[in-house]
Amino acid sequence: MRALVACALGTVLVDLGEGVALEVTEDELALSEPAVSLPLLVAADRVGARIVAVVERRPPLVVSNDAGTTWSEAGGGLPAGVDVALSPDHPDDVVYATNERLYVSRDGGRFWAALEVELPEITAVTFAT
């Protein structure tokens, strides 16, 4: 799995399995956000009926598996975030971005692992195709 991360360096290709930056380009990362109406919303991503949203509260994530009808909290222990991405092929794979670090979940947001790579001023993240 790989992710594209927009940060102060440009767009960085990150290997999520190894937790290392592979390539840096000056290309701008163009993303579209799903329409989600939540208080304190920072960012969100959607694949099918699953929506994961970053919110300005603790815990910093909420998850819906029914297109936003019901929500559950996720990400207890994670710091405040700036973006989130779901894998279009495997929606249980989630990347959560804070200002300088990426966290990966392979079980829909129940358990998280921090990647070693640190990037300055992260603003966006998406899965690389």
SULVENRA-V750406 format. One record per helix or strand of 2 or more residues. SS is the DSSP state (alpha for helix, beta for strand). FROM is the first residue (numbers start at 1). LEN is the number of residues. Records with the same first field share a line. If there is no record, write none. Layout:
SS->FROM-LEN / FROM-LEN
This chain:
beta->2-6 / 10-6 / 20-6 / 41-7 / 50-6 / 61-4 / 72-3 / 83-4 / 94-4 / 101-5 / 113-6 / 124-4
